[in-house]
Amino acid sequence: MRIVVMGAGGGVGRRAVLAAAGAGHEVVAVARTAPVVPAGVRAVSGDVRDPKAARAVLEGAGGVLWCVGVTRRSGGDVGRASMPHVVLAAEEQGVGRLVSVSGAGVTLPGDVKGAGARFVSALTRTFARDLVKDKQSEHDVLAASGLSWTEVRPPRLSEADGTGAWHLSDRAPGLRAAPVSKADVAAAMVALLGSQEWVHRSPFLLAGTDNGS
């Protein structure tokens, strides 16, 4: 499958490029500044806010990994400014699957969160208000689209090596949730591209296997 990784210069994005290439996919890595990529991966310098750039890189793609996050360089509205035309381009090009990364602190319609998870969400709204607002807006665009989308919501991220031990859940993590390595987030996103599980859903991505190990 030809996979376009948007936000390929970030922590999750760089690892998503490696995970997708390692799984044998044809990979196009898109970032504001063309990222350093392994052999066989096409690096593209492009601004996700540019509709023309989105249409160009999505031509012939079978899947999209949206790894774009709010940074000082991106501004606080990068997702809500970009996702509408990325979705439109994906629909026009017949892209079959889009997987995005959000965060466990983002509260979406239908969430049932315990006291610990609600506290985490309150902290996130306080200290990362732009991120929360932007990711909630991304969700609204995806939910209104005709794409087969999934957005994963990990809690705290770590720079540790991937463990391969992660699982998806409807249950929101609380304060004691273990951090998830960026490499495991990337691996989960690549795995979801080839699956019809969790379509049109926003599961929490948690460390360990589904039996809590």
N, C-alpha and C positions, 0 to 999 in steps of 0.2 A: 504494500500500500504506500502511496505517496502521502507523507505526513508533513504538514506545515506546523512548525513550532513558533508561535508568536510570543515575544518576550524571551527569546533564546539567550539573551545576555545576562539574565538574572540567575539567582541561585537554583531555583527549581527548573527554569528554562534550560540552563546548561546541562543539567542532569537528564532532562527529558530528551534532549538531542542525543545524548549518549545511549540512553535506554532504548530509544526508537531505532537508532542505527544498529545497536547491538542485537535487536530483535529481527534484523534483516529488512527493515523498511527503507524506502527511499525518503530522505529527510531534507527539508528546506528549513533552514534556521534563520529566522527574521528578528532583527533587533535594530535599534536606532543607529548604532554603529555595528557594522558587520562583525559578528562574533568569530572568535577562533574556534574552528571545528575540526573534527577528525577527518581523515581521508574519506572521500566518497560522499560527504555531506556538502550541500550547496549553502553557502552563507550569503545572505541578502541584507543590505543596509536599507531599511525602510521604516517610515513612521506609521505606526498602526492607526494614527489619526487621519491618514490620507486615504480616502476611498479608492483612488486609482491604484495605489500601491497594494491595497488589500485585494482588489480584483486580480491584479497581475500575479501575485504569489499564490493565489488559491486556484488558479487555472490547472485543471487536471488532478487536483488533490482529492484523496479519499477520506482524509480526516484532518482535524485541527486540534492542536493542543494549545490552549490559551493560558499562558503562564505570565501574563502581564499583571504587574502590581503597582500600587501607588508608591512612588519614590519622590525624592526632592526634584529630580530632573523631569519626571513625568507630569507632575502636577496632580492635584487631588481629584481630577475628573477624567483621568485617562480612560477608564473603563466605560463610563457612560457617554463619553465623546466618541469612542471608537467602536464599541460592540455593535451598535445599530448597523453601521455600514459593513462591518465584518460579517454579521449574520446575513445581511442582504446579499453580499457577494457569495457567501457560501451557498445560499439558496439558489442563486442564479447559476452557480457552477455545478450544482448537484452534489455537493459534498455530503457524504453519508453520515458523518459523526463529528461531534465537537465535544471535547472534554476540557473543562476549565477548573482552575483552582481558586477557592475562596478561603474562608477561615471559620473555625468553630465559633468564634465570637460573634459572627454575623447571624442575626435571627431572621428567619424566613417564614412565610405563611405556613401554618400547619405544624411548626416545631413544638414539641413538648419538652421543656427544659426544667430540670430540677433546680433546687436552690443554688447548688454550686455552679451549674451551667449558667444560670441567670446572673450570678455574680460575675462570672467571667465575661459575659456579654456586656454587662454594665461597665466593667473596666475597659473593655475594648472600645466601647462607644466614647468613653472619656479620653483615653489616651491615643486612640487611632480613629478619630471621628471621620476623617476623609476616607480612609480605607473602608470602613463599614458602609458609609453612604455609597461609595463607588461600587462595592461588591453587591450591595442590595440592588442597585440600579442595573448591574450586569444581569443579575438573576431575572429581573422584570423583563428585560429584552429577550433573554433566552426563553423564558416561559411563554412569551407571546409569539415565538417564532415557530416555523414548521420543521426545524432541525431535530435530529435525534441527539439531544444534549444530555450531559451529566456534569454536575459541578461537585467537586470533592471539597470537604471542609476539615482540614487537619487542625489540631490545636497548635501549641507552640512547635516551631520547627527547629531542627538541629542540623549542624554541619557534619554529623557523624556519618560513617559509611553506612550504606544500605544494609538492612538485615534480611530483607525478603519476608519478614514477619509483619504483616499489616492486615487490617480488615476494614470493611465498610459496615456502617451501622446507622440505624435510624435514631439510636440513643445518643443524646448530646453528652459529651464528656464534661466532667466537673473540674474542680481545682487540681485534683491529683492526677489528672491525665498525663501520661508520659509524653514527652516531645516526640515528634515523628521526624525522621531524617528526611532531608530534601530529596535524597536519592530514592527513598521508598515512596515518597509522593509521586515522583516522576515515574517510577515503575508501575504504580497503581494507575496512573493516567494512561500510560501506554497499553496496559492490560485492558482497560475499559474501552479503548478504541475498537478492539476486536470482539467486544461483547455487547449483547443487547440487554444485559442486566443493568438496572439502575437508570434506565432511560427516562428522561423527564423527571429526575429526582436529584436531590442534593444531599447525599449521605455524608456522615462524618467519617473521616479517615483516621483510624486509630492504630497505635502501635500494638504489636503482638498479634497472635492468631485469634480467631473468633471465640476461643474458649478462655481467653484472658491470659494465655501464656506469653 
